[in-house]
Amino acid sequence: MQRITETLAQIKGVPVIIGLTLVILSLLGHFIPGLSFLAWDDLLLHLGLIIGLGGLLFTDTL
């Protein structure tokens, strides 16, 4: 866990980029029929928002 936090401290935008990527994958899952499994229960959308907003909140802390 300490190694992960040290890595995130060096590259502060990683959680936001991961969250944005998950939200975009969820959006693509809604519009492309072959990728509908990505939009299952909006799990990626919610996870992306939590990770992205958490990354914004904890950027100064890390």
PDBQT receptor file of N, H, CA, C and O in Angstrom, charges set to zero:
ATOM      1  N   MET A   1       0.827  -1.194   0.000  1.00  0.00    +0.000 N 
ATOM      2  CA  MET A   1       0.000   0.000   0.000  1.00  0.00    +0.000 C 
ATOM      3  C   MET A   1       0.866   1.251   0.000  1.00  0.00    +0.000 C 
ATOM      4  O   MET A   1       0.536   2.244  -0.648  1.00  0.00    +0.000 OA
ATOM      5  N   GLN A   2       1.966   1.198   0.724  1.00  0.00    +0.000 N 
ATOM      6  H   GLN A   2       2.234   0.391   1.251  1.00  0.00    +0.000 HD
ATOM      7  CA  GLN A   2       2.838   2.360   0.791  1.00  0.00    +0.000 C 
ATOM      8  C   GLN A   2       3.474   2.636  -0.571  1.00  0.00    +0.000 C 
ATOM      9  O   GLN A   2       3.649   3.793  -0.952  1.00  0.00    +0.000 OA
ATOM     10  N   ARG A   3       3.816   1.583  -1.299  1.00  0.00    +0.000 N 
ATOM     11  H   ARG A   3       3.674   0.643  -0.989  1.00  0.00    +0.000 HD
ATOM     12  CA  ARG A   3       4.396   1.756  -2.627  1.00  0.00    +0.000 C 
ATOM     13  C   ARG A   3       3.404   2.418  -3.578  1.00  0.00    +0.000 C 
ATOM     14  O   ARG A   3       3.784   3.254  -4.398  1.00  0.00    +0.000 OA
ATOM     15  N   ILE A   4       2.133   2.042  -3.465  1.00  0.00    +0.000 N 
ATOM     16  H   ILE A   4       1.824   1.363  -2.799  1.00  0.00    +0.000 HD
ATOM     17  CA  ILE A   4       1.096   2.641  -4.320  1.00  0.00    +0.000 C 
ATOM     18  C   ILE A   4       0.947   4.127  -4.015  1.00  0.00    +0.000 C 
ATOM     19  O   ILE A   4       0.869   4.942  -4.934  1.00  0.00    +0.000 OA
ATOM     20  N   THR A   5       0.907   4.484  -2.742  1.00  0.00    +0.000 N 
ATOM     21  H   THR A   5       0.970   3.821  -1.996  1.00  0.00    +0.000 HD
ATOM     22  CA  THR A   5       0.747   5.895  -2.395  1.00  0.00    +0.000 C 
ATOM     23  C   THR A   5       1.970   6.716  -2.784  1.00  0.00    +0.000 C 
ATOM     24  O   THR A   5       1.844   7.886  -3.147  1.00  0.00    +0.000 OA
ATOM     25  N   GLU A   6       3.151   6.111  -2.712  1.00  0.00    +0.000 N 
ATOM     26  H   GLU A   6       3.254   5.161  -2.418  1.00  0.00    +0.000 HD
ATOM     27  CA  GLU A   6       4.352   6.835  -3.146  1.00  0.00    +0.000 C 
ATOM     28  C   GLU A   6       4.333   7.073  -4.650  1.00  0.00    +0.000 C 
ATOM     29  O   GLU A   6       4.744   8.134  -5.122  1.00  0.00    +0.000 OA
ATOM     30  N   THR A   7       3.858   6.088  -5.399  1.00  0.00    +0.000 N 
ATOM     31  H   THR A   7       3.524   5.226  -5.015  1.00  0.00    +0.000 HD
ATOM     32  CA  THR A   7       3.756   6.253  -6.850  1.00  0.00    +0.000 C 
ATOM     33  C   THR A   7       2.732   7.316  -7.198  1.00  0.00    +0.000 C 
ATOM     34  O   THR A   7       2.976   8.146  -8.074  1.00  0.00    +0.000 OA
ATOM     35  N   LEU A   8       1.587   7.304  -6.522  1.00  0.00    +0.000 N 
ATOM     36  H   LEU A   8       1.389   6.630  -5.811  1.00  0.00    +0.000 HD
ATOM     37  CA  LEU A   8       0.558   8.305  -6.781  1.00  0.00    +0.000 C 
ATOM     38  C   LEU A   8       1.008   9.699  -6.371  1.00  0.00    +0.000 C 
ATOM     39  O   LEU A   8       0.559  10.690  -6.947  1.00  0.00    +0.000 OA
ATOM     40  N   ALA A   9       1.879   9.785  -5.392  1.00  0.00    +0.000 N 
ATOM     41  H   ALA A   9       2.244   8.980  -4.924  1.00  0.00    +0.000 HD
ATOM     42  CA  ALA A   9       2.390  11.090  -4.970  1.00  0.00    +0.000 C 
ATOM     43  C   ALA A   9       3.289  11.693  -6.035  1.00  0.00    +0.000 C 
ATOM     44  O   ALA A   9       3.346  12.915  -6.175  1.00  0.00    +0.000 OA
ATOM     45  N   GLN A  10       3.987  10.859  -6.784  1.00  0.00    +0.000 N 
ATOM     46  H   GLN A  10       3.940   9.867  -6.671  1.00  0.00    +0.000 HD
ATOM     47  CA  GLN A  10       4.857  11.352  -7.839  1.00  0.00    +0.000 C 
ATOM     48  C   GLN A  10       4.071  11.788  -9.064  1.00  0.00    +0.000 C 
ATOM     49  O   GLN A  10       4.411  12.787  -9.698  1.00  0.00    +0.000 OA
ATOM     50  N   ILE A  11       3.031  11.054  -9.398  1.00  0.00    +0.000 N 
ATOM     51  H   ILE A  11       2.754  10.243  -8.882  1.00  0.00    +0.000 HD
ATOM     52  CA  ILE A  11       2.207  11.361 -10.570  1.00  0.00    +0.000 C 
ATOM     53  C   ILE A  11       0.804  11.674 -10.061  1.00  0.00    +0.000 C 
ATOM     54  O   ILE A  11      -0.009  10.766  -9.892  1.00  0.00    +0.000 OA
ATOM     55  N   LYS A  12       0.516  12.937  -9.819  1.00  0.00    +0.000 N 
ATOM     56  H   LYS A  12       1.177  13.675  -9.956  1.00  0.00    +0.000 HD
ATOM     57  CA  LYS A  12      -0.710  13.315  -9.111  1.00  0.00    +0.000 C 
ATOM     58  C   LYS A  12      -1.990  13.180  -9.919  1.00  0.00    +0.000 C 
ATOM     59  O   LYS A  12      -3.068  13.116  -9.329  1.00  0.00    +0.000 OA
ATOM     60  N   GLY A  13      -1.916  13.135 -11.245  1.00  0.00    +0.000 N 
ATOM     61  H   GLY A  13      -1.040  13.187 -11.725  1.00  0.00    +0.000 HD
ATOM     62  CA  GLY A  13      -3.128  13.082 -12.052  1.00  0.00    +0.000 C 
ATOM     63  C   GLY A  13      -3.617  11.694 -12.377  1.00  0.00    +0.000 C 
ATOM     64  O   GLY A  13      -4.606  11.552 -13.095  1.00  0.00    +0.000 OA
ATOM     65  N   VAL A  14      -2.963  10.661 -11.877  1.00  0.00    +0.000 N 
ATOM     66  H   VAL A  14      -2.159  10.777 -11.293  1.00  0.00    +0.000 HD
ATOM     67  CA  VAL A  14      -3.316   9.293 -12.230  1.00  0.00    +0.000 C 
ATOM     68  C   VAL A  14      -4.742   8.910 -11.829  1.00  0.00    +0.000 C 
ATOM     69  O   VAL A  14      -5.453   8.356 -12.668  1.00  0.00    +0.000 OA
ATOM     70  N   PRO A  15      -5.206   9.168 -10.609  1.00  0.00    +0.000 N 
ATOM     71  CA  PRO A  15      -6.586   8.786 -10.275  1.00  0.00    +0.000 C 
ATOM     72  C   PRO A  15      -7.625   9.495 -11.144  1.00  0.00    +0.000 C 
ATOM     73  O   PRO A  15      -8.647   8.907 -11.497  1.00  0.00    +0.000 OA
ATOM     74  N   VAL A  16      -7.369  10.733 -11.482  1.00  0.00    +0.000 N 
ATOM     75  H   VAL A  16      -6.539  11.210 -11.195  1.00  0.00    +0.000 HD
ATOM     76  CA  VAL A  16      -8.314  11.474 -12.325  1.00  0.00    +0.000 C 
ATOM     77  C   VAL A  16      -8.332  10.887 -13.732  1.00  0.00    +0.000 C 
ATOM     78  O   VAL A  16      -9.399  10.764 -14.335  1.00  0.00    +0.000 OA
ATOM     79  N   ILE A  17      -7.170  10.526 -14.260  1.00  0.00    +0.000 N 
ATOM     80  H   ILE A  17      -6.304  10.626 -13.770  1.00  0.00    +0.000 HD
ATOM     81  CA  ILE A  17      -7.102   9.933 -15.596  1.00  0.00    +0.000 C 
ATOM     82  C   ILE A  17      -7.777   8.565 -15.612  1.00  0.00    +0.000 C 
ATOM     83  O   ILE A  17      -8.476   8.232 -16.569  1.00  0.00    +0.000 OA
ATOM     84  N   ILE A  18      -7.577   7.778 -14.574  1.00  0.00    +0.000 N 
ATOM     85  H   ILE A  18      -7.009   8.049 -13.796  1.00  0.00    +0.000 HD
ATOM     86  CA  ILE A  18      -8.235   6.466 -14.480  1.00  0.00    +0.000 C 
ATOM     87  C   ILE A  18      -9.747   6.645 -14.395  1.00  0.00    +0.000 C 
ATOM     88  O   ILE A  18     -10.492   5.931 -15.066  1.00  0.00    +0.000 OA
ATOM     89  N   GLY A  19     -10.204   7.587 -13.579  1.00  0.00    +0.000 N 
ATOM     90  H   GLY A  19      -9.598   8.167 -13.035  1.00  0.00    +0.000 HD
ATOM     91  CA  GLY A  19     -11.641   7.841 -13.456  1.00  0.00    +0.000 C 
ATOM     92  C   GLY A  19     -12.248   8.299 -14.765  1.00  0.00    +0.000 C 
ATOM     93  O   GLY A  19     -13.333   7.853 -15.139  1.00  0.00    +0.000 OA
ATOM     94  N   LEU A  20     -11.557   9.187 -15.465  1.00  0.00    +0.000 N 
ATOM     95  H   LEU A  20     -10.676   9.550 -15.161  1.00  0.00    +0.000 HD
ATOM     96  CA  LEU A  20     -12.053   9.675 -16.758  1.00  0.00    +0.000 C 
ATOM     97  C   LEU A  20     -12.120   8.546 -17.778  1.00  0.00    +0.000 C 
ATOM     98  O   LEU A  20     -13.060   8.475 -18.569  1.00  0.00    +0.000 OA
ATOM     99  N   THR A  21     -11.133   7.673 -17.762  1.00  0.00    +0.000 N 
ATOM    100  H   THR A  21     -10.368   7.731 -17.120  1.00  0.00    +0.000 HD
ATOM    101  CA  THR A  21     -11.130   6.534 -18.683  1.00  0.00    +0.000 C 
ATOM    102  C   THR A  21     -12.313   5.602 -18.405  1.00  0.00    +0.000 C 
ATOM    103  O   THR A  21     -12.951   5.117 -19.340  1.00  0.00    +0.000 OA
ATOM    104  N   LEU A  22     -12.605   5.353 -17.145  1.00  0.00    +0.000 N 
ATOM    105  H   LEU A  22     -12.087   5.747 -16.385  1.00  0.00    +0.000 HD
ATOM    106  CA  LEU A  22     -13.742   4.494 -16.802  1.00  0.00    +0.000 C 
ATOM    107  C   LEU A  22     -15.068   5.120 -17.219  1.00  0.00    +0.000 C 
ATOM    108  O   LEU A  22     -15.964   4.418 -17.687  1.00  0.00    +0.000 OA
ATOM    109  N   VAL A  23     -15.198   6.421 -17.053  1.00  0.00    +0.000 N 
ATOM    110  H   VAL A  23     -14.469   6.991 -16.673  1.00  0.00    +0.000 HD
ATOM    111  CA  VAL A  23     -16.429   7.103 -17.459  1.00  0.00    +0.000 C 
ATOM    112  C   VAL A  23     -16.587   7.043 -18.974  1.00  0.00    +0.000 C 
ATOM    113  O   VAL A  23     -17.695   6.831 -19.467  1.00  0.00    +0.000 OA
ATOM    114  N   ILE A  24     -15.508   7.224 -19.715  1.00  0.00    +0.000 N 
ATOM    115  H   ILE A  24     -14.608   7.396 -19.315  1.00  0.00    +0.000 HD
ATOM    116  CA  ILE A  24     -15.577   7.155 -21.175  1.00  0.00    +0.000 C 
ATOM    117  C   ILE A  24     -15.922   5.739 -21.633  1.00  0.00    +0.000 C 
ATOM    118  O   ILE A  24     -16.706   5.567 -22.566  1.00  0.00    +0.000 OA
ATOM    119  N   LEU A  25     -15.342   4.721 -20.985  1.00  0.00    +0.000 N 
ATOM    120  H   LEU A  25     -14.705   4.861 -20.227  1.00  0.00    +0.000 HD
ATOM    121  CA  LEU A  25     -15.696   3.339 -21.331  1.00  0.00    +0.000 C 
ATOM    122  C   LEU A  25     -17.170   3.056 -21.075  1.00  0.00    +0.000 C 
ATOM    123  O   LEU A  25     -17.818   2.354 -21.852  1.00  0.00    +0.000 OA
ATOM    124  N   SER A  26     -17.691   3.598 -19.992  1.00  0.00    +0.000 N 
ATOM    125  H   SER A  26     -17.165   4.167 -19.360  1.00  0.00    +0.000 HD
ATOM    126  CA  SER A  26     -19.114   3.421 -19.698  1.00  0.00    +0.000 C 
ATOM    127  C   SER A  26     -19.976   4.100 -20.764  1.00  0.00    +0.000 C 
ATOM    128  O   SER A  26     -20.995   3.553 -21.186  1.00  0.00    +0.000 OA
ATOM    129  N   LEU A  27     -19.566   5.286 -21.195  1.00  0.00    +0.000 N 
ATOM    130  H   LEU A  27     -18.738   5.731 -20.853  1.00  0.00    +0.000 HD
ATOM    131  CA  LEU A  27     -20.302   6.002 -22.239  1.00  0.00    +0.000 C 
ATOM    132  C   LEU A  27     -20.288   5.217 -23.544  1.00  0.00    +0.000 C 
ATOM    133  O   LEU A  27     -21.319   5.090 -24.204  1.00  0.00    +0.000 OA
ATOM    134  N   LEU A  28     -19.131   4.692 -23.917  1.00  0.00    +0.000 N 
ATOM    135  H   LEU A  28     -18.293   4.796 -23.380  1.00  0.00    +0.000 HD
ATOM    136  CA  LEU A  28     -19.049   3.887 -25.135  1.00  0.00    +0.000 C 
ATOM    137  C   LEU A  28     -19.910   2.631 -25.027  1.00  0.00    +0.000 C 
ATOM    138  O   LEU A  28     -20.500   2.192 -26.014  1.00  0.00    +0.000 OA
ATOM    139  N   GLY A  29     -19.978   2.065 -23.847  1.00  0.00    +0.000 N 
ATOM    140  H   GLY A  29     -19.498   2.422 -23.045  1.00  0.00    +0.000 HD
ATOM    141  CA  GLY A  29     -20.806   0.883 -23.638  1.00  0.00    +0.000 C 
ATOM    142  C   GLY A  29     -22.286   1.135 -23.842  1.00  0.00    +0.000 C 
ATOM    143  O   GLY A  29     -23.030   0.218 -24.190  1.00  0.00    +0.000 OA
ATOM    144  N   HIS A  30     -22.718   2.359 -23.630  1.00  0.00    +0.000 N 
ATOM    145  H   HIS A  30     -22.113   3.104 -23.347  1.00  0.00    +0.000 HD
ATOM    146  CA  HIS A  30     -24.127   2.691 -23.839  1.00  0.00    +0.000 C 
ATOM    147  C   HIS A  30     -24.458   2.892 -25.310  1.00  0.00    +0.000 C 
ATOM    148  O   HIS A  30     -25.590   2.645 -25.724  1.00  0.00    +0.000 OA
ATOM    149  N   PHE A  31     -23.498   3.332 -26.100  1.00  0.00    +0.000 N 
ATOM    150  H   PHE A  31     -22.578   3.533 -25.764  1.00  0.00    +0.000 HD
ATOM    151  CA  PHE A  31     -23.785   3.670 -27.497  1.00  0.00    +0.000 C 
ATOM    152  C   PHE A  31     -23.372   2.609 -28.499  1.00  0.00    +0.000 C 
ATOM    153  O   PHE A  31     -23.955   2.550 -29.581  1.00  0.00    +0.000 OA
ATOM    154  N   ILE A  32     -22.405   1.776 -28.196  1.00  0.00    +0.000 N 
ATOM    155  H   ILE A  32     -21.930   1.823 -27.317  1.00  0.00    +0.000 HD
ATOM    156  CA  ILE A  32     -21.949   0.738 -29.120  1.00  0.00    +0.000 C 
ATOM    157  C   ILE A  32     -22.523  -0.599 -28.643  1.00  0.00    +0.000 C 
ATOM    158  O   ILE A  32     -22.198  -1.062 -27.550  1.00  0.00    +0.000 OA
ATOM    159  N   PRO A  33     -23.377  -1.217 -29.468  1.00  0.00    +0.000 N 
ATOM    160  CA  PRO A  33     -24.064  -2.433 -29.032  1.00  0.00    +0.000 C 
ATOM    161  C   PRO A  33     -23.122  -3.574 -28.623  1.00  0.00    +0.000 C 
ATOM    162  O   PRO A  33     -23.445  -4.324 -27.703  1.00  0.00    +0.000 OA
ATOM    163  N   GLY A  34     -21.978  -3.720 -29.278  1.00  0.00    +0.000 N 
ATOM    164  H   GLY A  34     -21.715  -3.111 -30.026  1.00  0.00    +0.000 HD
ATOM    165  CA  GLY A  34     -21.062  -4.804 -28.952  1.00  0.00    +0.000 C 
ATOM    166  C   GLY A  34     -20.365  -4.617 -27.614  1.00  0.00    +0.000 C 
ATOM    167  O   GLY A  34     -19.820  -5.571 -27.059  1.00  0.00    +0.000 OA
ATOM    168  N   LEU A  35     -20.377  -3.399 -27.094  1.00  0.00    +0.000 N 
ATOM    169  H   LEU A  35     -20.819  -2.624 -27.545  1.00  0.00    +0.000 HD
ATOM    170  CA  LEU A  35     -19.713  -3.115 -25.822  1.00  0.00    +0.000 C 
ATOM    171  C   LEU A  35     -20.704  -2.889 -24.686  1.00  0.00    +0.000 C 
ATOM    172  O   LEU A  35     -20.373  -2.253 -23.685  1.00  0.00    +0.000 OA
ATOM    173  N   SER A  36     -21.902  -3.403 -24.837  1.00  0.00    +0.000 N 
ATOM    174  H   SER A  36     -22.172  -3.919 -25.650  1.00  0.00    +0.000 HD
ATOM    175  CA  SER A  36     -22.934  -3.162 -23.831  1.00  0.00    +0.000 C 
ATOM    176  C   SER A  36     -22.586  -3.779 -22.469  1.00  0.00    +0.000 C 
ATOM    177  O   SER A  36     -23.119  -3.364 -21.441  1.00  0.00    +0.000 OA
ATOM    178  N   PHE A  37     -21.695  -4.764 -22.472  1.00  0.00    +0.000 N 
ATOM    179  H   PHE A  37     -21.262  -5.101 -23.308  1.00  0.00    +0.000 HD
ATOM    180  CA  PHE A  37     -21.287  -5.355 -21.190  1.00  0.00    +0.000 C 
ATOM    181  C   PHE A  37     -20.528  -4.345 -20.328  1.00  0.00    +0.000 C 
ATOM    182  O   PHE A  37     -20.464  -4.512 -19.110  1.00  0.00    +0.000 OA
ATOM    183  N   LEU A  38     -19.948  -3.298 -20.935  1.00  0.00    +0.000 N 
ATOM    184  H   LEU A  38     -20.000  -3.163 -21.925  1.00  0.00    +0.000 HD
ATOM    185  CA  LEU A  38     -19.238  -2.277 -20.173  1.00  0.00    +0.000 C 
ATOM    186  C   LEU A  38     -20.192  -1.368 -19.400  1.00  0.00    +0.000 C 
ATOM    187  O   LEU A  38     -19.808  -0.764 -18.399  1.00  0.00    +0.000 OA
ATOM    188  N   ALA A  39     -21.420  -1.275 -19.863  1.00  0.00    +0.000 N 
ATOM    189  H   ALA A  39     -21.732  -1.766 -20.676  1.00  0.00    +0.000 HD
ATOM    190  CA  ALA A  39     -22.392  -0.393 -19.223  1.00  0.00    +0.000 C 
ATOM    191  C   ALA A  39     -23.292  -1.147 -18.256  1.00  0.00    +0.000 C 
ATOM    192  O   ALA A  39     -24.330  -0.631 -17.842  1.00  0.00    +0.000 OA
ATOM    193  N   TRP A  40     -22.906  -2.357 -17.897  1.00  0.00    +0.000 N 
ATOM    194  H   TRP A  40     -22.063  -2.776 -18.234  1.00  0.00    +0.000 HD
ATOM    195  CA  TRP A  40     -23.718  -3.173 -17.002  1.00  0.00    +0.000 C 
ATOM    196  C   TRP A  40     -23.892  -2.478 -15.663  1.00  0.00    +0.000 C 
ATOM    197  O   TRP A  40     -22.930  -2.251 -14.930  1.00  0.00    +0.000 OA
ATOM    198  N   ASP A  41     -25.118  -2.151 -15.367  1.00  0.00    +0.000 N 
ATOM    199  H   ASP A  41     -25.900  -2.336 -15.963  1.00  0.00    +0.000 HD
ATOM    200  CA  ASP A  41     -25.499  -1.523 -14.094  1.00  0.00    +0.000 C 
ATOM    201  C   ASP A  41     -24.766  -0.213 -13.806  1.00  0.00    +0.000 C 
ATOM    202  O   ASP A  41     -24.705   0.210 -12.651  1.00  0.00    +0.000 OA
ATOM    203  N   ASP A  42     -24.222   0.424 -14.807  1.00  0.00    +0.000 N 
ATOM    204  H   ASP A  42     -24.272   0.080 -15.744  1.00  0.00    +0.000 HD
ATOM    205  CA  ASP A  42     -23.478   1.682 -14.664  1.00  0.00    +0.000 C 
ATOM    206  C   ASP A  42     -22.356   1.568 -13.646  1.00  0.00    +0.000 C 
ATOM    207  O   ASP A  42     -21.994   2.550 -12.997  1.00  0.00    +0.000 OA
ATOM    208  N   LEU A  43     -21.811   0.377 -13.508  1.00  0.00    +0.000 N 
ATOM    209  H   LEU A  43     -22.105  -0.421 -14.035  1.00  0.00    +0.000 HD
ATOM    210  CA  LEU A  43     -20.745   0.146 -12.541  1.00  0.00    +0.000 C 
ATOM    211  C   LEU A  43     -19.499   0.969 -12.873  1.00  0.00    +0.000 C 
ATOM    212  O   LEU A  43     -18.906   1.587 -11.988  1.00  0.00    +0.000 OA
ATOM    213  N   LEU A  44     -19.100   0.977 -14.158  1.00  0.00    +0.000 N 
ATOM    214  H   LEU A  44     -19.581   0.476 -14.877  1.00  0.00    +0.000 HD
ATOM    215  CA  LEU A  44     -17.910   1.733 -14.545  1.00  0.00    +0.000 C 
ATOM    216  C   LEU A  44     -18.115   3.228 -14.351  1.00  0.00    +0.000 C 
ATOM    217  O   LEU A  44     -17.192   3.944 -13.962  1.00  0.00    +0.000 OA
ATOM    218  N   LEU A  45     -19.319   3.692 -14.620  1.00  0.00    +0.000 N 
ATOM    219  H   LEU A  45     -20.069   3.111 -14.936  1.00  0.00    +0.000 HD
ATOM    220  CA  LEU A  45     -19.616   5.114 -14.445  1.00  0.00    +0.000 C 
ATOM    221  C   LEU A  45     -19.452   5.528 -12.988  1.00  0.00    +0.000 C 
ATOM    222  O   LEU A  45     -18.783   6.516 -12.686  1.00  0.00    +0.000 OA
ATOM    223  N   HIS A  46     -20.061   4.775 -12.099  1.00  0.00    +0.000 N 
ATOM    224  H   HIS A  46     -20.605   3.973 -12.345  1.00  0.00    +0.000 HD
ATOM    225  CA  HIS A  46     -19.980   5.118 -10.679  1.00  0.00    +0.000 C 
ATOM    226  C   HIS A  46     -18.561   4.959 -10.138  1.00  0.00    +0.000 C 
ATOM    227  O   HIS A  46     -18.087   5.794  -9.367  1.00  0.00    +0.000 OA
ATOM    228  N   LEU A  47     -17.898   3.902 -10.538  1.00  0.00    +0.000 N 
ATOM    229  H   LEU A  47     -18.283   3.223 -11.164  1.00  0.00    +0.000 HD
ATOM    230  CA  LEU A  47     -16.526   3.692 -10.090  1.00  0.00    +0.000 C 
ATOM    231  C   LEU A  47     -15.604   4.791 -10.616  1.00  0.00    +0.000 C 
ATOM    232  O   LEU A  47     -14.725   5.267  -9.898  1.00  0.00    +0.000 OA
ATOM    233  N   GLY A  48     -15.808   5.191 -11.871  1.00  0.00    +0.000 N 
ATOM    234  H   GLY A  48     -16.523   4.804 -12.455  1.00  0.00    +0.000 HD
ATOM    235  CA  GLY A  48     -15.006   6.265 -12.450  1.00  0.00    +0.000 C 
ATOM    236  C   GLY A  48     -15.218   7.592 -11.745  1.00  0.00    +0.000 C 
ATOM    237  O   GLY A  48     -14.267   8.342 -11.525  1.00  0.00    +0.000 OA
ATOM    238  N   LEU A  49     -16.453   7.882 -11.392  1.00  0.00    +0.000 N 
ATOM    239  H   LEU A  49     -17.225   7.273 -11.570  1.00  0.00    +0.000 HD
ATOM    240  CA  LEU A  49     -16.728   9.129 -10.674  1.00  0.00    +0.000 C 
ATOM    241  C   LEU A  49     -16.111   9.123  -9.277  1.00  0.00    +0.000 C 
ATOM    242  O   LEU A  49     -15.554  10.129  -8.838  1.00  0.00    +0.000 OA
ATOM    243  N   ILE A  50     -16.210   8.009  -8.592  1.00  0.00    +0.000 N 
ATOM    244  H   ILE A  50     -16.663   7.192  -8.949  1.00  0.00    +0.000 HD
ATOM    245  CA  ILE A  50     -15.640   7.927  -7.248  1.00  0.00    +0.000 C 
ATOM    246  C   ILE A  50     -14.119   8.061  -7.287  1.00  0.00    +0.000 C 
ATOM    247  O   ILE A  50     -13.536   8.795  -6.488  1.00  0.00    +0.000 OA
ATOM    248  N   ILE A  51     -13.484   7.357  -8.211  1.00  0.00    +0.000 N 
ATOM    249  H   ILE A  51     -13.958   6.761  -8.860  1.00  0.00    +0.000 HD
ATOM    250  CA  ILE A  51     -12.025   7.429  -8.313  1.00  0.00    +0.000 C 
ATOM    251  C   ILE A  51     -11.583   8.816  -8.762  1.00  0.00    +0.000 C 
ATOM    252  O   ILE A  51     -10.622   9.363  -8.220  1.00  0.00    +0.000 OA
ATOM    253  N   GLY A  52     -12.273   9.393  -9.748  1.00  0.00    +0.000 N 
ATOM    254  H   GLY A  52     -13.054   8.949 -10.188  1.00  0.00    +0.000 HD
ATOM    255  CA  GLY A  52     -11.899  10.714 -10.246  1.00  0.00    +0.000 C 
ATOM    256  C   GLY A  52     -12.073  11.814  -9.222  1.00  0.00    +0.000 C 
ATOM    257  O   GLY A  52     -11.183  12.645  -9.039  1.00  0.00    +0.000 OA
ATOM    258  N   LEU A  53     -13.209  11.823  -8.557  1.00  0.00    +0.000 N 
ATOM    259  H   LEU A  53     -13.931  11.148  -8.706  1.00  0.00    +0.000 HD
ATOM    260  CA  LEU A  53     -13.434  12.854  -7.533  1.00  0.00    +0.000 C 
ATOM    261  C   LEU A  53     -12.545  12.635  -6.318  1.00  0.00    +0.000 C 
ATOM    262  O   LEU A  53     -12.071  13.596  -5.711  1.00  0.00    +0.000 OA
ATOM    263  N   GLY A  54     -12.320  11.385  -5.965  1.00  0.00    +0.000 N 
ATOM    264  H   GLY A  54     -12.705  10.605  -6.458  1.00  0.00    +0.000 HD
ATOM    265  CA  GLY A  54     -11.391  11.105  -4.870  1.00  0.00    +0.000 C 
ATOM    266  C   GLY A  54      -9.983  11.545  -5.216  1.00  0.00    +0.000 C 
ATOM    267  O   GLY A  54      -9.252  12.036  -4.356  1.00  0.00    +0.000 OA
ATOM    268  N   GLY A  55      -9.601  11.370  -6.469  1.00  0.00    +0.000 N 
ATOM    269  H   GLY A  55     -10.195  10.971  -7.167  1.00  0.00    +0.000 HD
ATOM    270  CA  GLY A  55      -8.291  11.830  -6.911  1.00  0.00    +0.000 C 
ATOM    271  C   GLY A  55      -8.161  13.334  -6.841  1.00  0.00    +0.000 C 
ATOM    272  O   GLY A  55      -7.103  13.857  -6.493  1.00  0.00    +0.000 OA
ATOM    273  N   LEU A  56      -9.243  14.038  -7.173  1.00  0.00    +0.000 N 
ATOM    274  H   LEU A  56     -10.103  13.613  -7.456  1.00  0.00    +0.000 HD
ATOM    275  CA  LEU A  56      -9.210  15.503  -7.060  1.00  0.00    +0.000 C 
ATOM    276  C   LEU A  56      -9.122  15.951  -5.607  1.00  0.00    +0.000 C 
ATOM    277  O   LEU A  56      -8.411  16.902  -5.281  1.00  0.00    +0.000 OA
ATOM    278  N   LEU A  57      -9.846  15.264  -4.746  1.00  0.00    +0.000 N 
ATOM    279  H   LEU A  57     -10.424  14.491  -5.011  1.00  0.00    +0.000 HD
ATOM    280  CA  LEU A  57      -9.846  15.653  -3.335  1.00  0.00    +0.000 C 
ATOM    281  C   LEU A  57      -8.520  15.364  -2.636  1.00  0.00    +0.000 C 
ATOM    282  O   LEU A  57      -8.075  16.144  -1.793  1.00  0.00    +0.000 OA
ATOM    283  N   PHE A  58      -7.893  14.246  -2.985  1.00  0.00    +0.000 N 
ATOM    284  H   PHE A  58      -8.254  13.612  -3.669  1.00  0.00    +0.000 HD
ATOM    285  CA  PHE A  58      -6.696  13.832  -2.285  1.00  0.00    +0.000 C 
ATOM    286  C   PHE A  58      -5.397  14.222  -2.980  1.00  0.00    +0.000 C 
ATOM    287  O   PHE A  58      -4.321  13.818  -2.538  1.00  0.00    +0.000 OA
ATOM    288  N   THR A  59      -5.476  14.994  -4.051  1.00  0.00    +0.000 N 
ATOM    289  H   THR A  59      -6.350  15.322  -4.409  1.00  0.00    +0.000 HD
ATOM    290  CA  THR A  59      -4.269  15.407  -4.770  1.00  0.00    +0.000 C 
ATOM    291  C   THR A  59      -3.336  16.207  -3.868  1.00  0.00    +0.000 C 
ATOM    292  O   THR A  59      -2.125  15.982  -3.880  1.00  0.00    +0.000 OA
ATOM    293  N   ASP A  60      -3.872  17.123  -3.099  1.00  0.00    +0.000 N 
ATOM    294  H   ASP A  60      -4.856  17.306  -3.090  1.00  0.00    +0.000 HD
ATOM    295  CA  ASP A  60      -3.037  17.920  -2.217  1.00  0.00    +0.000 C 
ATOM    296  C   ASP A  60      -2.496  17.095  -1.061  1.00  0.00    +0.000 C 
ATOM    297  O   ASP A  60      -1.383  17.334  -0.591  1.00  0.00    +0.000 OA
ATOM    298  N   THR A  61      -3.278  16.126  -0.599  1.00  0.00    +0.000 N 
ATOM    299  H   THR A  61      -4.182  15.932  -0.980  1.00  0.00    +0.000 HD
ATOM    300  CA  THR A  61      -2.861  15.311   0.532  1.00  0.00    +0.000 C 
ATOM    301  C   THR A  61      -1.701  14.396   0.175  1.00  0.00    +0.000 C 
ATOM    302  O   THR A  61      -0.768  14.224   0.960  1.00  0.00    +0.000 OA
ATOM    303  N   LEU A  62      -1.766  13.805  -1.024  1.00  0.00    +0.000 N 
ATOM    304  H   LEU A  62      -2.524  13.944  -1.662  1.00  0.00    +0.000 HD
ATOM    305  CA  LEU A  62      -0.694  12.895  -1.428  1.00  0.00    +0.000 C 
ATOM    306  C   LEU A  62       0.533  13.686  -1.800  1.00  0.00    +0.000 C 
ATOM    307  O   LEU A  62       1.553  13.106  -2.170  1.00  0.00    +0.000 OA
TER     308      LEU A  62
